[in-house]
Amino acid sequence: MAGIDVHIEIIDEPDDPRFGQFRVNERALASRAQKRDDAGAGLFLAEGDLVVERAFRAGCVPTAALVDTDRIPDVAGELDCPLYGGGPAIRALVEKMGFPLSILALFERPSRPSVSELASSAHRLVVAEAVDNPVNVGSIVRNAAALGWDGLVLDHTSADPLSRRSLRVAMGTAFSLPHARTRHLADELRALEGFELYAMTPDPNARPLDEVNAGPRAAVMIGSERSGLSDELVDLAIPVRIPMAAGVDSLNAAAATAVVCWALRAESAMRR
């Protein structure tokens, strides 16, 4: 605790009422209606000092944090919220992982842009349809952010980028890659101005990715690993495939996103 002057309330028992807020499930943190609210509603849980710090630096508002009193991370001293201390056994009940992290923090869910607002200042967008695995969504976020893309658009059936598993996989990069959600994905894409739309597909008749020269503004669509993109979205776009070795038809959604984000990155993206 040396070097960090903070007031911490110690939690020793799992049935302590102060501990209950950290143990609720995803739906209790944010209901389906709250997750659809662009104005920001409900809470999300950030795990680990890196994710907590990135959420805090992005302007997210903390409501409570649980820390390891033997190794309090520096960011804990900056959080204007109640701080609780718990040993490894207490923290492990929240994380359900082998090695409990030094900090967990609850934050208010921030507001997010509409699709049109996100697109107005973007040059490169990833679009996800029916990508319902939060691990894949977290990987897609991390790939897009790392390769200089400007934002993510998701339909209402795709997993939440602020879910615990998504945030854990993305290592907090969700706070540097803005995202928008919509129940009317095809209509929103039709309304985009100045964007070339590319639909990723294993269809052998699609254009090979290495033959695509994307213009100044481009959006790449990634679909469900089970059924791919809907016909409605494919009809809006140029079908594109990643050439595969014989006997293999495709990569998973996360890996395919990494490849296409690298191949179609904007010229200035990696010089930021």
SEMAR-279314 format. One record per residue (C-alpha): residue in three letters; residue number from 0; x, y, z. Coordinates in steps of 0.05 Angstrom, whole numbers, m for minus. Layout:
// SEMAR-279314
> vexmi;gumi;x;y;z
> ALA;NUM;X;Y;Z .
...
END
This chain:
// SEMAR-279314
> vexmi;gumi;x;y;z
> MET;0;0;0;0 .
> ALA;1;61;45;2 .
> GLY;2;58;107;m41 .
> ILE;3;m17;107;m52 .
> ASP;4;m58;147;m3 .
> VAL;5;m129;120;m10 .
> HIS;6;m184;98;37 .
> ILE;7;m202;25;28 .
> GLU;8;m258;m14;62 .
> ILE;9;m238;m86;72 .
> ILE;10;m284;m142;52 .
> ASP;11;m269;m209;86 .
> GLU;12;m333;m249;74 .
> PRO;13;m367;m267;9 .
> ASP;14;m436;m252;38 .
> ASP;15;m416;m180;56 .
> PRO;16;m470;m137;23 .
> ARG;17;m417;m89;m4 .
> PHE;18;m389;m147;m45 .
> GLY;19;m455;m164;m79 .
> GLN;20;m448;m110;m133 .
> PHE;21;m385;m143;m160 .
> ARG;22;m417;m212;m166 .
> VAL;23;m478;m196;m209 .
> ASN;24;m483;m226;m278 .
> GLU;25;m481;m188;m344 .
> ARG;26;m557;m179;m348 .
> ALA;27;m558;m148;m278 .
> LEU;28;m502;m100;m297 .
> ALA;29;m539;m78;m360 .
> SER;30;m606;m102;m385 .
> ARG;31;m621;m114;m458 .
> ALA;32;m657;m47;m461 .
> GLN;33;m598;m11;m428 .
> LYS;34;m549;m41;m477 .
> ARG;35;m591;m14;m534 .
> ASP;36;m591;56;m504 .
> ASP;37;m544;101;m543 .
> ALA;38;m546;153;m488 .
> GLY;39;m512;105;m439 .
> ALA;40;m547;64;m386 .
> GLY;41;m528;9;m338 .
> LEU;42;m458;m12;m317 .
> PHE;43;m399;m52;m342 .
> LEU;44;m343;m88;m305 .
> ALA;45;m270;m75;m322 .
> GLU;46;m219;m127;m299 .
> GLY;47;m145;m114;m290 .
> ASP;48;m105;m50;m282 .
> LEU;49;m95;m40;m357 .
> VAL;50;m169;m46;m375 .
> VAL;51;m190;m4;m315 .
> GLU;52;m140;50;m332 .
> ARG;53;m160;52;m405 .
> ALA;54;m234;58;m386 .
> PHE;55;m218;114;m337 .
> ARG;56;m173;152;m385 .
> ALA;57;m229;148;m438 .
> GLY;58;m275;186;m391 .
> CYS;59;m317;128;m364 .
> VAL;60;m345;142;m295 .
> PRO;61;m327;91;m240 .
> THR;62;m378;73;m187 .
> ALA;63;m338;23;m144 .
> ALA;64;m273;m16;m146 .
> LEU;65;m246;m78;m112 .
> VAL;66;m170;m80;m104 .
> ASP;67;m114;m124;m78 .
> THR;68;m90;m88;m16 .
> ASP;69;m21;m120;m23 .
> ARG;70;m9;m90;m92 .
> ILE;71;m56;m31;m103 .
> PRO;72;m49;m7;m175 .
> ASP;73;m33;66;m185 .
> VAL;74;m99;79;m221 .
> ALA;75;m138;62;m157 .
> GLY;76;m114;128;m127 .
> GLU;77;m147;167;m183 .
> LEU;78;m215;135;m181 .
> ASP;79;m267;179;m148 .
> CYS;80;m310;122;m122 .
> PRO;81;m314;75;m63 .
> LEU;82;m254;28;m59 .
> TYR;83;m259;m41;m27 .
> GLY;84;m202;m88;m11 .
> GLY;85;m207;m164;m17 .
> GLY;86;m158;m221;m13 .
> PRO;87;m146;m271;m70 .
> ALA;88;m204;m316;m50 .
> ILE;89;m253;m258;m50 .
> ARG;90;m230;m230;m116 .
> ALA;91;m229;m299;m148 .
> LEU;92;m303;m305;m135 .
> VAL;93;m314;m247;m182 .
> GLU;94;m264;m263;m236 .
> LYS;95;m272;m339;m236 .
> MET;96;m201;m345;m263 .
> GLY;97;m140;m380;m236 .
> PHE;98;m102;m317;m218 .
> PRO;99;m141;m259;m187 .
> LEU;100;m124;m191;m216 .
> SER;101;m102;m130;m176 .
> ILE;102;m165;m89;m190 .
> LEU;103;m237;m96;m214 .
> ALA;104;m279;m34;m225 .
> LEU;105;m352;m20;m242 .
> PHE;106;m364;37;m290 .
> GLU;107;m425;72;m318 .
> ARG;108;m436;52;m390 .
> PRO;109;m417;112;m434 .
> SER;110;m459;141;m490 .
> ARG;111;m442;119;m561 .
> PRO;112;m451;149;m630 .
> SER;113;m503;131;m680 .
> VAL;114;m480;96;m744 .
> SER;115;m484;161;m783 .
> GLU;116;m446;200;m729 .
> LEU;117;m391;147;m728 .
> ALA;118;m386;145;m803 .
> SER;119;m383;221;m810 .
> SER;120;m311;224;m786 .
> ALA;121;m288;154;m806 .
> HIS;122;m248;127;m865 .
> ARG;123;m247;54;m845 .
> LEU;124;m304;16;m811 .
> VAL;125;m313;m57;m791 .
> VAL;126;m386;m81;m794 .
> ALA;127;m407;m142;m754 .
> GLU;128;m471;m180;m767 .
> ALA;129;m493;m236;m719 .
> VAL;130;m424;m244;m688 .
> ASP;131;m453;m267;m622 .
> ASN;132;m390;m295;m589 .
> PRO;133;m361;m241;m542 .
> VAL;134;m291;m270;m551 .
> ASN;135;m295;m258;m626 .
> VAL;136;m322;m188;m616 .
> GLY;137;m266;m172;m567 .
> SER;138;m215;m198;m617 .
> ILE;139;m247;m159;m674 .
> VAL;140;m243;m96;m632 .
> ARG;141;m170;m107;m615 .
> ASN;142;m152;m123;m687 .
> ALA;143;m187;m62;m715 .
> ALA;144;m158;m15;m663 .
> ALA;145;m88;m42;m671 .
> LEU;146;m90;m34;m747 .
> GLY;147;m115;37;m747 .
> TRP;148;m188;28;m764 .
> ASP;149;m236;82;m741 .
> GLY;150;m297;46;m714 .
> LEU;151;m342;m15;m708 .
> VAL;152;m415;m21;m728 .
> LEU;153;m455;m79;m699 .
> ASP;154;m524;m105;m710 .
> HIS;155;m568;m118;m649 .
> THR;156;m554;m193;m649 .
> SER;157;m478;m185;m642 .
> ALA;158;m443;m190;m575 .
> ASP;159;m431;m128;m533 .
> PRO;160;m361;m98;m538 .
> LEU;161;m367;m77;m464 .
> SER;162;m384;m147;m439 .
> ARG;163;m334;m176;m391 .
> ARG;164;m306;m228;m439 .
> SER;165;m302;m179;m497 .
> LEU;166;m265;m127;m455 .
> ARG;167;m218;m180;m427 .
> VAL;168;m199;m204;m497 .
> ALA;169;m195;m133;m526 .
> MET;170;m150;m110;m468 .
> GLY;171;m190;m46;m462 .
> THR;172;m181;m24;m534 .
> ALA;173;m257;m18;m538 .
> PHE;174;m247;51;m507 .
> SER;175;m204;74;m565 .
> LEU;176;m248;44;m620 .
> PRO;177;m317;75;m620 .
> HIS;178;m375;30;m636 .
> ALA;179;m447;39;m657 .
> ARG;180;m505;m11;m653 .
> THR;181;m567;m15;m696 .
> ARG;182;m629;m58;m706 .
> HIS;183;m631;m35;m779 .
> LEU;184;m562;m52;m805 .
> ALA;185;m578;m58;m879 .
> ASP;186;m615;9;m880 .
> GLU;187;m558;43;m843 .
> LEU;188;m507;17;m893 .
> ARG;189;m550;39;m952 .
> ALA;190;m550;109;m923 .
> LEU;191;m474;114;m918 .
> GLU;192;m445;164;m966 .
> GLY;193;m378;156;m999 .
> PHE;194;m362;87;m971 .
> GLU;195;m342;26;m1011 .
> LEU;196;m374;m35;m980 .
> TYR;197;m339;m102;m979 .
> ALA;198;m372;m167;m956 .
> MET;199;m325;m222;m931 .
> THR;200;m345;m291;m956 .
> PRO;201;m313;m358;m972 .
> ASP;202;m350;m359;m1039 .
> PRO;203;m298;m380;m1091 .
> ASN;204;m329;m332;m1140 .
> ALA;205;m315;m272;m1096 .
> ARG;206;m257;m225;m1111 .
> PRO;207;m191;m246;m1078 .
> LEU;208;m171;m198;m1023 .
> ASP;209;m103;m186;m1053 .
> GLU;210;m136;m158;m1115 .
> VAL;211;m175;m105;m1078 .
> ASN;212;m152;m33;m1078 .
> ALA;213;m197;2;m1028 .
> GLY;214;m211;76;m1037 .
> PRO;215;m208;132;m985 .
> ARG;216;m269;107;m947 .
> ALA;217;m285;33;m938 .
> ALA;218;m328;m12;m894 .
> VAL;219;m316;m86;m887 .
> MET;220;m372;m133;m865 .
> ILE;221;m359;m195;m823 .
> GLY;222;m414;m246;m811 .
> SER;223;m431;m304;m766 .
> GLU;224;m383;m362;m767 .
> ARG;225;m441;m410;m776 .
> SER;226;m479;m378;m833 .
> GLY;227;m437;m318;m856 .
> LEU;228;m468;m253;m878 .
> SER;229;m541;m248;m896 .
> ASP;230;m558;m244;m970 .
> GLU;231;m586;m174;m958 .
> LEU;232;m518;m148;m936 .
> VAL;233;m479;m186;m990 .
> ASP;234;m523;m154;m1043 .
> LEU;235;m502;m85;m1018 .
> ALA;236;m428;m98;m1025 .
> ILE;237;m370;m125;m1066 .
> PRO;238;m359;m198;m1044 .
> VAL;239;m287;m210;m1023 .
> ARG;240;m252;m273;m1002 .
> ILE;241;m186;m289;m968 .
> PRO;242;m149;m340;m1011 .
> MET;243;m143;m405;m973 .
> ALA;244;m99;m467;m978 .
> ALA;245;m132;m528;m1010 .
> GLY;246;m181;m563;m964 .
> VAL;247;m194;m502;m919 .
> ASP;248;m253;m457;m934 .
> SER;249;m245;m399;m886 .
> LEU;250;m215;m368;m823 .
> ASN;251;m256;m352;m762 .
> ALA;252;m287;m283;m756 .
> ALA;253;m233;m254;m712 .
> ALA;254;m175;m280;m754 .
> ALA;255;m209;m258;m819 .
> THR;256;m218;m188;m790 .
> ALA;257;m144;m183;m774 .
> VAL;258;m125;m203;m845 .
> VAL;259;m173;m156;m880 .
> CYS;260;m159;m97;m833 .
> TRP;261;m85;m104;m850 .
> ALA;262;m96;m112;m924 .
> LEU;263;m145;m54;m931 .
> ARG;264;m117;m7;m879 .
> ALA;265;m116;67;m897 .
> GLU;266;m47;92;m920 .
> SER;267;m41;139;m861 .
> ALA;268;m67;89;m809 .
> MET;269;m1;62;m784 .
> ARG;270;32;131;m781 .
> ARG;271;m15;159;m727 .
END
